[in-house]
Amino acid sequence: MYANPFKAGPVGSDENQLWQPTDETVISPFAQIVRDAKRLQVLFLRHSGLNDNDLTQIAKYLGSESGPQQNKALKVIDLSHNDFTGANVSACFKQVFEQNRNLEYVGLAKNNLTSADVQPLLKCFGRQAFPAENVPAYQLKLKERDAILEKNKKLKASKKPEEIVPLLDALESKITKDENGAEVTNWFLLVNPQFKHINICLNQVDDVAQEDIEGCLQITPDDFCMTLSGNQFSDECVAGIQKCVQQVHKQRVTEMRLNDPSTQVYETVDIAQRRAAF
């Protein structure tokens, strides 16, 4: 982004100065794109010189706290190879993943991210255990949300301002048996079910993140993928993550066949390479 319209000229010319904020209240032009381009679905800002201030503002307009200014159309954003600090990437995208249910792909390659920066983000996806004692209150919130959705249909038809819809993930249950053979109902939240791919290649992530990577892959669907190449994983760590993916996939296929003997589901041979690309 340039301070003024770009002018062709010799390399090193002073004509084309990059945009710089005059003070902290000025909105980043990168954030303006996210805020205003409400039909934009794919945005690549790789190697664009973005800094922490740009990222903080972008995250604001991807989150629900920005209210009607939130971008609910964007599905793909790639912010690889910019000038961020890892701590700010972690804080901003943790907020985004908690408040946004539209993004399907996020690119964070080559941003000098460490395991500590990435680990909090890996807890923002998948089928997460939910306390049984909190279920009645959450179900009430779901009913209230559904009532707002119905009300908004009438408001929209009347061209009146719609009410803000609270962000609530789907709740599901699964019955299992305990060690005594008694049936137990387990509850789960399906967090960010639309999200498909996080690219964290070419960073400084190492074996410390293995447990969180495996934990994320165990509770996300088979179409959820991570790009992990170019980091600092040992060969043992890579083998362990790929083995985990294969075991999870095999168990899922077995369960589907037990539940429906007529199913045509088969094991995917290269599932490990697809879900955890090294």
Buried (B, 14 or more C-beta within 10 A) or exposed (E): BEEEEEEEEEEEEEEBEEEEBEEEEEBBEBBBBBBEEEEBEEBEBEEBEBBBBBBBBBBBBBBBEBEEEBBEEBBBBBBBBBBBBBEBBBBBBBBBBBBBBBBBBBBBBBBBBBBBBBBBBBBBBBBBEBEEEEBEEBEEEBEEBEEBEEEBEEEEEEEEEBEEEEEBBEBEEEEEEEEEEEEEEEBBBBBBBEBBBBBBBBBBBBBBBBEBBBBBBBBBBBEBBBBBBBBBBEEEBBEBBBEBBBEBBEEBBEEEBEEEEEEEEEEBEEBBEBBBBB
